[in-house]
Amino acid sequence: MLVRVGHTGRLDLRRRMRAYVRGLLGQVGRKNSSQLAEYAGHSTPTGLQHLLDRACWTPDELRDLWGYVAKRLGPPLAC
């Protein structure tokens, strides 16, 4: 599965976002930053935490990213 995230100009942030999304979609028992970082092969969760806490995203970038992920996951299941 290839995740293309081109909504940020920084290569390191694109790689972190790709790893984060893959972890969310992967077979990770608990979806916290430590488990997702381990799944991605990172030695610490610091990079993913920075991505979620301190990286700058514009509303348009977030909207486009959400649309990309939603399209790949499909519509939510009705309860």
N, C-alpha and C positions, 0 to 999 in steps of 0.2 A: 504494500500500500504506500503510495507516494502522496504526501501532503504538501501542497504548494501554498506557501504563505508569502506573498510578495507585497504585503501591505505596510512593510516597514523597510527603510533603506539600509538598516544595519544588518549585516550578515549574521552576527552572533545572536541578535534578537530573533531573526527568522529561524535559525537553527533551534533555539530554545523553544519557540512557539511550536515548531514541528514536533520536537520531542515531547512537549506537554500534551499536544493533541493526540499523538500516538499512544502516550501513556493512558490518557482518558479513554481511548477506544480499545486499548489492549487488555490483557489479562492481568491487571494489577489488582491485588486483593483490596487494598485500601487506597483511595485516591487522594492522598495527601502529598505535599511537596517532597518529602523524604522518599516515599515509595516510588513516586513518579521519577524522581532523579535517579534512583537506583535502577529502575527499569530502563532508563535512557542511557545508563552507563556513566553517569556523572558521579564524581567522588563526594560531592556535597549538594544539598538542595539550594544553595545560595543563588545560582543563576536563575533557576525557575522562580524562586521567591522574588528576585529583582524584577523579572518579567511581569509578575502579577501585581507587585506592590509599587514599584518605582518607575517602570518604563512609561514613556509618554505615548499615548494613543489618542488620535483624534476621533470624534464621534463617527466620522465616515469610515475610518479604518476598522473600528469595532463593528459597525454595521456590516461592512463587506466581509469581515472575518466570520461573523455570526451567520451570515447568509451562506458562506462556503461550507461551514460545519453543518448547518441545518440541512443543506442540500445533500451532503454525504450521508447523514444519519437517517434522513427521511422524516416523514411526519410523525409526531408523537402518537403513541398508541392510546386509544380511548380506554378508560377504566370501566 
